[in-house]
Amino acid sequence: MKRMNQTTMRRLISIGMLLILVVLFTILAGAGKGKFFNFDNLIEVVRDASIPAIIGVGVTFIIITAGIDLSTGSMMALVGMTMANIYAYTLLPFSVMMLAGILVGLLCGLCNGIIVAKFNVPEFIGTLATMSIFRALTYIIAIRDANGVIKSQPMNHSQYTWLGTGIGKFYYVIIAMIIIVAAGQITLKYTRFGTNLYSVGASKKAATLSGIDVAKTRLIAYVITGFTVAIGAIFTTARLQSATTAIGMDFEFNPIAAAVVGGVALSGGSGDVIGTLIGALFMATLENGVRKLSINTAYQYVIKGAIIIAVVIFDATYKARMDRKAREEGAKEGLE
Amino acid sequence: MKKRVIALMLTAVMALSLAACGGGATTTREDTAASSGTAAGGSSNKVKVDPYAGDEVKIAYIAHDIGTPNNQGWKEGIERECASWSNIKVDSYGAEESAETQVQIMTDCINQGYNAIILQCSDGTALAPSVKQAEEAGIPVITVNLDCSSDTIHSALVMAVDYDAGRMAADKMAEQMGGSGKIAIIQGVPGLERTDNLEKGFRDTIANYSGIEIVDAQSASFQKDTAMTVMNSFLQSYPDLKGVFAINDAMAEGAALAAQSANKKGQIVIWGADGEKDALAMIESGDMAGTIYTNSWDEGSTAAKIALLMIGSEYDYTCLTATPKVIMEPIVVTKENVGTIAEEDRW
């Protein structure tokens, strides 16, 4: 008796939703010249999905441990502004500038990790607090003109902006996304750390009893998120060719939404990076497609919200059903 | 009548800036039409179509935050201008106040092959590469009020007066305050040329009045509700505050509401800029002291006119040595003259 397990089924559902959306937009927006389903547009969708997918890798790790990170958007701004300062005030090479950005990302992630994992502050509150702290720090270190008015710092040297382009239409950000998603998936499925993440998410108590350092595992997940955010910030500033204080405003929900749509349960212990990638693609497709239909863009938020609620309800009811079934089977076996 | 004057003014501006094209610019229309619409300036990406002769044309309008009265005013102006031609289609996009989203929408619009883009930049520096990319692809970009960084030459900038509007507001405010007292400024999103210039003009003029002191300046990101909070903190820190200059009307309205709930209605001289409907009503009721009025509908339709002109012309940005600016006429509105702005001109 072979039954499809939940992971496979959930994967098929998210792929199915993505395909349905693509087909739907192809039909609705495809009349005539095919506004949606053409290579130029689809590659643009993947490009738009890249940043949430890259940052989503770290966020997925955190959500698998049953945590959450609300500070990723502000962290992006802080990393961007740090690099802008180095760009504006020093003559250091761009590689050093990017390394400094990554270092700031790692430090931010470490802060989150220490607050959440070492001091046991609830993730939601802890990262909500760092969200405003990181944003405020961005304003504090922002570049100002002679009158003290904040200005956006151009970062348009060709040795940096090439990152925002690509080999033809194959943007570097997409290549980076593929590498990071692959690395994330391998870490998750084939390393002890990955297994530990699932164990911590499934039950912290059981994980502790089986000898897993829960605090360390959670902390590393936050540090990894800091790294992915820094990579996201580098590509964002390279594409914008500038750093502003508003970068990443309201961004934090995108990777979370991508993960949830892709089957990473907020209750922890399930899901993977590929799922998050599918979720990110789904969100980007939705945004892009709604624009093509010339309808009010506000509807995309209604659709996004509705889909998130629907998948969460599915995840919850499916989990409850499976638990009940397992209990019933267990009871039956007990009787025999 | 007014529109015709603007159109004339506009043509003059365009002609002046196109003069940079030199000899090539004198080619007759028939000649260029024969050479399949390639620009006299040298770029070959721009495809000339004639919107007034029935060619299918689509224009994208991309706003920083499409919900605000200003953006709605421009949108309506653009749509009205194009409504008479069934072959002209206008699509409006909102960037949800995010430069990243706006850049994505710009790329999208370039890919979709819009004939022109009317853009209110979320961030001048961040949008500059996209504007350049669009112009290189042969899509004229007309910025409205919020321009991209000045070294990116594009088809046109339609703007309300900024520096001088700040000066006008300052003079009238100083008069209303009797030449003495403390003033606070409520800023918009920092780094935008228009708002920075407004503030600069205001500060430069206030400096002439020795009795008036600017005690504080805080940002409220153009938002009414944020401005209320900022105003409340001003009222706490400076009990003797006599004047507030907000960079846009929405924030002035917020400040006026905060003053009202602190029982200081009419005691504080509150000024805004833009001249939206609600602000004019608040000036009538005495909650606000004044504003600098610009007709947003005219501004939108002017932007659309330039867009159509550029679509139908053989010239593109390569002919320009600087971005042509079309400056909308400002009116200083106080309680005395607010009645002269007719209902049909209130947006």
Interface residues (C-beta under 8 A of the other chain):
Chain A: K35 D40 N41 E44 R47 D48 N147 V149 I150 K151 S152 Q153 P154 N156 T161 G164 T236 R239 L240 Q241 S242 T244 T245 A246 I247 G248 M249 D250 F251 E287 N288 R291 K292 S294 T297
Chain B: I66 D91 Y93 G94 E96 E97 S98 A99 E100 V103 Q104 I105 T107 D108 N111 Q112 S122 D123 G124 T125 A126 A128 P129 S149 Q187 V189 P190 G191 D196 E199 K200 R203
